[in-house]
């Protein structure tokens, strides 16, 4: 009986999360190209990345 009352009390005090936190998807890409600037690598990955 005591456990049931404790469970009821805990359940009623739990926060209700109607809208869960939103985190946009993230992708990490590691490229090794010592002759290119970061901006050049970014433009190659962004423009040609959808082909891969």
C-alpha positions as a printed NumPy array, in Angstrom:
array([[  0.   ,   0.   ,   0.   ],
       [  2.813,   2.382,   0.872],
       [  4.552,   1.719,  -2.44 ],
       [  1.337,   2.385,  -4.366],
       [  0.842,   5.728,  -2.624],
       [  4.468,   6.637,  -3.246],
       [  4.122,   5.766,  -6.955],
       [  0.976,   7.853,  -7.248],
       [  2.704,  10.818,  -5.61 ],
       [  5.757,  10.514,  -7.877],
       [  3.661,  10.18 , -11.038],
       [  1.563,  13.245, -10.233],
       [  4.696,  15.342,  -9.609],
       [  6.46 ,  14.33 , -12.819],
       [  6.72 ,  17.144, -15.373],
       [  4.702,  16.64 , -18.539],
       [  6.718,  17.329, -21.674],
       [  4.189,  18.002, -24.418],
       [  6.72 ,  19.573, -26.778],
       [ 10.101,  17.835, -26.582],
       [ 13.248,  19.84 , -27.157],
       [ 14.099,  20.252, -30.811],
       [ 17.637,  19.782, -32.058],
       [ 18.283,  20.095, -35.783],
       [ 20.285,  17.252, -37.315],
       [ 24.02 ,  17.825, -37.465],
       [ 26.629,  16.235, -39.689],
       [ 30.365,  16.295, -39.13 ],
       [ 32.604,  15.918, -42.158],
       [ 36.374,  15.567, -41.897],
       [ 38.377,  16.317, -45.034],
       [ 42.117,  16.366, -45.493],
       [ 43.162,  18.843, -48.194],
       [ 46.198,  20.87 , -47.223],
       [ 46.285,  22.878, -50.479],
       [ 42.746,  24.287, -50.124],
       [ 41.359,  27.029, -47.898],
       [ 38.485,  26.124, -45.528],
       [ 36.066,  28.152, -47.664],
       [ 37.042,  26.198, -50.791],
       [ 36.544,  22.869, -49.041],
       [ 33.176,  24.046, -47.761],
       [ 32.018,  25.044, -51.242],
       [ 33.102,  21.673, -52.68 ],
       [ 31.355,  19.695, -49.943],
       [ 28.172,  21.768, -50.094],
       [ 27.828,  21.771, -53.891],
       [ 28.993,  18.207, -54.582],
       [ 27.921,  16.623, -51.294],
       [ 24.448,  15.793, -52.571],
       [ 25.973,  13.677, -55.35 ],
       [ 27.698,  11.314, -52.922]])
